[in-house]
Amino acid sequence: MKRGLKLLLLPMFMLMNIVSVACEVCKKQQPKVLSGITHGAGPQSDWDYVVVWITIIIVMISLYYSVKWIVRPGEQEKEHIKYSIFNLD
């Protein structure tokens, strides 16, 4: 496996092992899917799930493009503004 891929997967697997425990009252109030994970009342309607999934999708797209443009920005022109910062002549 490539080293870069290992470095990306390592935090994901580490986060999967974190166990968060809700109190007994919260466990009873949560839907079966979220039982024992979060504190509080939980989702009030199906729209809460829609909002959360849309947010997750937006965050994942943003993360993808952030990493992509940091790794390979694609700027090749010598007159690009970044060269005025890197060239301190």
VMD Tcl script that builds the backbone (N, CA, C; Angstrom):
set m [mol new atoms 267]
animate dup $m
set s [atomselect $m all]
$s set {name element resname resid chain x y z} {
  {N N MET 1 A 0.842 -1.174 0.000}
  {CA C MET 1 A 0.000 0.000 0.000}
  {C C MET 1 A 0.889 1.239 0.000}
  {N N LYS 2 A 0.511 2.251 -0.747}
  {CA C LYS 2 A 1.313 3.461 -0.817}
  {C C LYS 2 A 1.320 4.184 0.526}
  {N N ARG 3 A 2.422 4.859 0.797}
  {CA C ARG 3 A 2.601 5.539 2.077}
  {C C ARG 3 A 1.565 6.647 2.264}
  {N N GLY 4 A 1.276 7.395 1.191}
  {CA C GLY 4 A 0.302 8.483 1.282}
  {C C GLY 4 A -1.081 7.984 1.640}
  {N N LEU 5 A -1.462 6.849 1.051}
  {CA C LEU 5 A -2.766 6.271 1.344}
  {C C LEU 5 A -2.833 5.809 2.791}
  {N N LYS 6 A -1.738 5.254 3.281}
  {CA C LYS 6 A -1.696 4.825 4.683}
  {C C LYS 6 A -1.877 6.017 5.613}
  {N N LEU 7 A -1.224 7.137 5.267}
  {CA C LEU 7 A -1.338 8.327 6.111}
  {C C LEU 7 A -2.756 8.896 6.091}
  {N N LEU 8 A -3.475 8.729 5.002}
  {CA C LEU 8 A -4.860 9.202 4.945}
  {C C LEU 8 A -5.809 8.271 5.685}
  {N N LEU 9 A -5.544 6.974 5.620}
  {CA C LEU 9 A -6.432 6.007 6.252}
  {C C LEU 9 A -6.216 5.872 7.757}
  {N N LEU 10 A -5.025 6.163 8.225}
  {CA C LEU 10 A -4.711 6.004 9.645}
  {C C LEU 10 A -5.640 6.816 10.549}
  {N N PRO 11 A -5.824 8.127 10.313}
  {CA C PRO 11 A -6.737 8.869 11.198}
  {C C PRO 11 A -8.170 8.345 11.142}
  {N N MET 12 A -8.595 7.880 9.971}
  {CA C MET 12 A -9.954 7.361 9.852}
  {C C MET 12 A -10.137 6.123 10.736}
  {N N PHE 13 A -9.185 5.209 10.689}
  {CA C PHE 13 A -9.291 4.013 11.512}
  {C C PHE 13 A -9.143 4.329 12.997}
  {N N MET 14 A -8.344 5.331 13.315}
  {CA C MET 14 A -8.205 5.719 14.718}
  {C C MET 14 A -9.512 6.297 15.242}
  {N N LEU 15 A -10.186 7.092 14.423}
  {CA C LEU 15 A -11.452 7.680 14.851}
  {C C LEU 15 A -12.551 6.637 14.983}
  {N N MET 16 A -12.467 5.572 14.199}
  {CA C MET 16 A -13.475 4.528 14.289}
  {C C MET 16 A -13.396 3.790 15.623}
  {N N ASN 17 A -12.253 3.794 16.259}
  {CA C ASN 17 A -12.090 3.074 17.514}
  {C C ASN 17 A -12.491 3.889 18.736}
  {N N ILE 18 A -12.757 5.170 18.533}
  {CA C ILE 18 A -13.152 6.012 19.660}
  {C C ILE 18 A -14.585 5.648 20.052}
  {N N VAL 19 A -14.755 5.358 21.313}
  {CA C VAL 19 A -16.073 4.990 21.796}
  {C C VAL 19 A -16.609 6.150 22.625}
  {N N SER 20 A -17.711 6.703 22.163}
  {CA C SER 20 A -18.359 7.747 22.950}
  {C C SER 20 A -19.583 7.124 23.600}
  {N N VAL 21 A -19.777 7.446 24.834}
  {CA C VAL 21 A -20.831 6.801 25.597}
  {C C VAL 21 A -21.829 7.852 26.054}
  {N N ALA 22 A -23.073 7.640 25.748}
  {CA C ALA 22 A -24.133 8.512 26.219}
  {C C ALA 22 A -24.662 7.982 27.545}
  {N N CYS 23 A -25.268 8.869 28.312}
  {CA C CYS 23 A -25.841 8.432 29.592}
  {C C CYS 23 A -27.071 7.561 29.322}
  {N N GLU 24 A -27.547 6.878 30.344}
  {CA C GLU 24 A -28.655 5.926 30.188}
  {C C GLU 24 A -29.935 6.609 29.732}
  {N N VAL 25 A -30.201 7.811 30.226}
  {CA C VAL 25 A -31.412 8.535 29.839}
  {C C VAL 25 A -31.355 8.877 28.355}
  {N N CYS 26 A -30.195 9.350 27.895}
  {CA C CYS 26 A -30.045 9.711 26.485}
  {C C CYS 26 A -30.134 8.487 25.585}
  {N N LYS 27 A -29.610 7.361 26.036}
  {CA C LYS 27 A -29.697 6.133 25.235}
  {C C LYS 27 A -31.151 5.756 24.962}
  {N N LYS 28 A -32.008 5.955 25.944}
  {CA C LYS 28 A -33.420 5.602 25.791}
  {C C LYS 28 A -34.155 6.577 24.878}
  {N N GLN 29 A -33.702 7.841 24.816}
  {CA C GLN 29 A -34.382 8.855 24.008}
  {C C GLN 29 A -33.949 8.843 22.549}
  {N N GLN 30 A -32.816 8.272 22.263}
  {CA C GLN 30 A -32.284 8.290 20.905}
  {C C GLN 30 A -32.939 7.218 20.040}
  {N N PRO 31 A -33.009 7.466 18.717}
  {CA C PRO 31 A -33.444 6.388 17.823}
  {C C PRO 31 A -32.424 5.258 17.840}
  {N N LYS 32 A -32.814 4.107 17.380}
  {CA C LYS 32 A -31.963 2.919 17.447}
  {C C LYS 32 A -30.600 3.139 16.777}
  {N N VAL 33 A -30.584 3.879 15.660}
  {CA C VAL 33 A -29.339 4.112 14.922}
  {C C VAL 33 A -28.343 4.911 15.749}
  {N N LEU 34 A -28.816 5.894 16.509}
  {CA C LEU 34 A -27.930 6.775 17.277}
  {C C LEU 34 A -27.833 6.403 18.746}
  {N N SER 35 A -28.447 5.349 19.150}
  {CA C SER 35 A -28.474 4.962 20.554}
  {C C SER 35 A -27.067 4.742 21.097}
  {N N GLY 36 A -26.750 5.445 22.176}
  {CA C GLY 36 A -25.462 5.292 22.829}
  {C C GLY 36 A -24.342 6.121 22.224}
  {N N ILE 37 A -24.630 6.881 21.178}
  {CA C ILE 37 A -23.584 7.663 20.521}
  {C C ILE 37 A -23.606 9.123 20.960}
  {N N THR 38 A -24.791 9.702 21.032}
  {CA C THR 38 A -24.890 11.140 21.314}
  {C C THR 38 A -25.741 11.410 22.536}
  {N N HIS 39 A -25.544 12.595 23.077}
  {CA C HIS 39 A -26.378 13.065 24.184}
  {C C HIS 39 A -27.474 13.949 23.623}
  {N N GLY 40 A -28.533 14.127 24.357}
  {CA C GLY 40 A -29.585 15.045 23.943}
  {C C GLY 40 A -30.796 14.334 23.392}
  {N N ALA 41 A -31.703 15.141 22.859}
  {CA C ALA 41 A -32.996 14.629 22.413}
  {C C ALA 41 A -32.904 13.861 21.104}
  {N N GLY 42 A -31.956 14.181 20.276}
  {CA C GLY 42 A -31.838 13.498 18.995}
  {C C GLY 42 A -32.666 14.179 17.925}
  {N N PRO 43 A -32.731 13.585 16.760}
  {CA C PRO 43 A -33.452 14.188 15.645}
  {C C PRO 43 A -34.942 14.332 15.959}
  {N N GLN 44 A -35.501 15.475 15.573}
  {CA C GLN 44 A -36.917 15.726 15.829}
  {C C GLN 44 A -37.800 15.290 14.659}
  {N N SER 45 A -37.219 15.234 13.451}
  {CA C SER 45 A -37.989 14.808 12.280}
  {C C SER 45 A -37.036 14.206 11.251}
  {N N ASP 46 A -37.611 13.741 10.153}
  {CA C ASP 46 A -36.784 13.176 9.078}
  {C C ASP 46 A -35.947 14.248 8.398}
  {N N TRP 47 A -36.389 15.505 8.465}
  {CA C TRP 47 A -35.618 16.597 7.856}
  {C C TRP 47 A -34.266 16.767 8.531}
  {N N ASP 48 A -34.163 16.421 9.798}
  {CA C ASP 48 A -32.872 16.505 10.497}
  {C C ASP 48 A -31.844 15.585 9.836}
  {N N TYR 49 A -32.273 14.399 9.443}
  {CA C TYR 49 A -31.374 13.462 8.771}
  {C C TYR 49 A -30.964 14.006 7.400}
  {N N VAL 50 A -31.913 14.620 6.688}
  {CA C VAL 50 A -31.611 15.191 5.371}
  {C C VAL 50 A -30.570 16.297 5.500}
  {N N VAL 51 A -30.743 17.171 6.471}
  {CA C VAL 51 A -29.799 18.274 6.683}
  {C C VAL 51 A -28.418 17.735 7.026}
  {N N VAL 52 A -28.358 16.740 7.873}
  {CA C VAL 52 A -27.062 16.168 8.264}
  {C C VAL 52 A -26.377 15.528 7.064}
  {N N TRP 53 A -27.099 14.772 6.246}
  {CA C TRP 53 A -26.485 14.121 5.081}
  {C C TRP 53 A -26.024 15.135 4.041}
  {N N ILE 54 A -26.803 16.194 3.839}
  {CA C ILE 54 A -26.374 17.248 2.906}
  {C C ILE 54 A -25.101 17.904 3.415}
  {N N THR 55 A -25.038 18.147 4.714}
  {CA C THR 55 A -23.842 18.743 5.309}
  {C C THR 55 A -22.642 17.823 5.151}
  {N N ILE 56 A -22.823 16.542 5.379}
  {CA C ILE 56 A -21.727 15.579 5.224}
  {C C ILE 56 A -21.226 15.566 3.782}
  {N N ILE 57 A -22.141 15.598 2.824}
  {CA C ILE 57 A -21.747 15.600 1.414}
  {C C ILE 57 A -20.957 16.853 1.072}
  {N N ILE 58 A -21.416 18.010 1.538}
  {CA C ILE 58 A -20.707 19.271 1.272}
  {C C ILE 58 A -19.313 19.251 1.889}
  {N N VAL 59 A -19.199 18.752 3.100}
  {CA C VAL 59 A -17.897 18.692 3.770}
  {C C VAL 59 A -16.957 17.739 3.038}
  {N N MET 60 A -17.447 16.596 2.606}
  {CA C MET 60 A -16.595 15.634 1.897}
  {C C MET 60 A -16.124 16.181 0.548}
  {N N ILE 61 A -17.001 16.888 -0.173}
  {CA C ILE 61 A -16.599 17.511 -1.440}
  {C C ILE 61 A -15.546 18.583 -1.189}
  {N N SER 62 A -15.766 19.401 -0.162}
  {CA C SER 62 A -14.794 20.446 0.185}
  {C C SER 62 A -13.454 19.844 0.574}
  {N N LEU 63 A -13.470 18.779 1.356}
  {CA C LEU 63 A -12.236 18.116 1.763}
  {C C LEU 63 A -11.504 17.545 0.553}
  {N N TYR 64 A -12.238 16.909 -0.352}
  {CA C TYR 64 A -11.630 16.333 -1.550}
  {C C TYR 64 A -10.908 17.412 -2.359}
  {N N TYR 65 A -11.606 18.507 -2.661}
  {CA C TYR 65 A -10.990 19.551 -3.475}
  {C C TYR 65 A -9.864 20.271 -2.731}
  {N N SER 66 A -9.980 20.420 -1.430}
  {CA C SER 66 A -8.900 21.041 -0.665}
  {C C SER 66 A -7.622 20.221 -0.761}
  {N N VAL 67 A -7.735 18.920 -0.543}
  {CA C VAL 67 A -6.555 18.054 -0.628}
  {C C VAL 67 A -6.037 18.001 -2.064}
  {N N LYS 68 A -6.938 17.892 -3.023}
  {CA C LYS 68 A -6.539 17.819 -4.430}
  {C C LYS 68 A -5.748 19.056 -4.839}
  {N N TRP 69 A -6.227 20.241 -4.482}
  {CA C TRP 69 A -5.561 21.468 -4.915}
  {C C TRP 69 A -4.331 21.796 -4.084}
  {N N ILE 70 A -4.211 21.231 -2.912}
  {CA C ILE 70 A -2.981 21.403 -2.145}
  {C C ILE 70 A -1.892 20.500 -2.712}
  {N N VAL 71 A -2.252 19.264 -3.054}
  {CA C VAL 71 A -1.276 18.306 -3.570}
  {C C VAL 71 A -0.846 18.673 -4.987}
  {N N ARG 72 A -1.779 18.994 -5.857}
  {CA C ARG 72 A -1.489 19.339 -7.259}
  {C C ARG 72 A -2.249 20.603 -7.640}
  {N N PRO 73 A -1.679 21.760 -7.374}
  {CA C PRO 73 A -2.405 22.999 -7.639}
  {C C PRO 73 A -2.598 23.287 -9.124}
  {N N GLY 74 A -1.711 22.814 -9.983}
  {CA C GLY 74 A -1.880 22.987 -11.414}
  {C C GLY 74 A -1.437 24.338 -11.947}
  {N N GLU 75 A -0.847 25.160 -11.133}
  {CA C GLU 75 A -0.365 26.470 -11.586}
  {C C GLU 75 A 1.036 26.298 -12.164}
  {N N GLN 76 A 1.192 26.524 -13.463}
  {CA C GLN 76 A 2.479 26.318 -14.120}
  {C C GLN 76 A 3.087 27.607 -14.676}
  {N N GLU 77 A 2.302 28.665 -14.762}
  {CA C GLU 77 A 2.798 29.903 -15.347}
  {C C GLU 77 A 3.821 30.562 -14.430}
  {N N LYS 78 A 4.910 31.060 -15.019}
  {CA C LYS 78 A 5.964 31.702 -14.227}
  {C C LYS 78 A 5.531 33.063 -13.705}
  {N N GLU 79 A 4.479 33.648 -14.276}
  {CA C GLU 79 A 3.984 34.943 -13.806}
  {C C GLU 79 A 2.914 34.801 -12.731}
  {N N HIS 80 A 2.618 33.589 -12.314}
  {CA C HIS 80 A 1.579 33.389 -11.309}
  {C C HIS 80 A 1.969 34.085 -10.008}
  {N N ILE 81 A 0.992 34.573 -9.273}
  {CA C ILE 81 A 1.236 35.363 -8.070}
  {C C ILE 81 A 2.002 34.585 -6.999}
  {N N LYS 82 A 1.875 33.269 -6.987}
  {CA C LYS 82 A 2.581 32.496 -5.954}
  {C C LYS 82 A 4.090 32.622 -6.088}
  {N N TYR 83 A 4.577 32.836 -7.322}
  {CA C TYR 83 A 6.017 32.967 -7.521}
  {C C TYR 83 A 6.547 34.286 -6.974}
  {N N SER 84 A 5.696 35.289 -6.865}
  {CA C SER 84 A 6.138 36.555 -6.261}
  {C C SER 84 A 6.367 36.367 -4.757}
  {N N ILE 85 A 5.696 35.421 -4.184}
  {CA C ILE 85 A 5.898 35.130 -2.757}
  {C C ILE 85 A 7.116 34.234 -2.571}
  {N N PHE 86 A 7.244 33.205 -3.426}
  {CA C PHE 86 A 8.350 32.256 -3.290}
  {C C PHE 86 A 9.680 32.857 -3.708}
  {N N ASN 87 A 9.691 33.751 -4.678}
  {CA C ASN 87 A 10.909 34.401 -5.131}
  {C C ASN 87 A 11.143 35.657 -4.321}
  {N N LEU 88 A 12.118 35.638 -3.465}
  {CA C LEU 88 A 12.385 36.807 -2.632}
  {C C LEU 88 A 13.619 37.556 -3.131}
  {N N ASP 89 A 13.914 37.481 -4.413}
  {CA C ASP 89 A 15.066 38.170 -4.994}
  {C C ASP 89 A 14.876 39.654 -5.019}
}
mol reanalyze $m
mol bondsrecalc $m
mol representation Tube
mol addrep $m
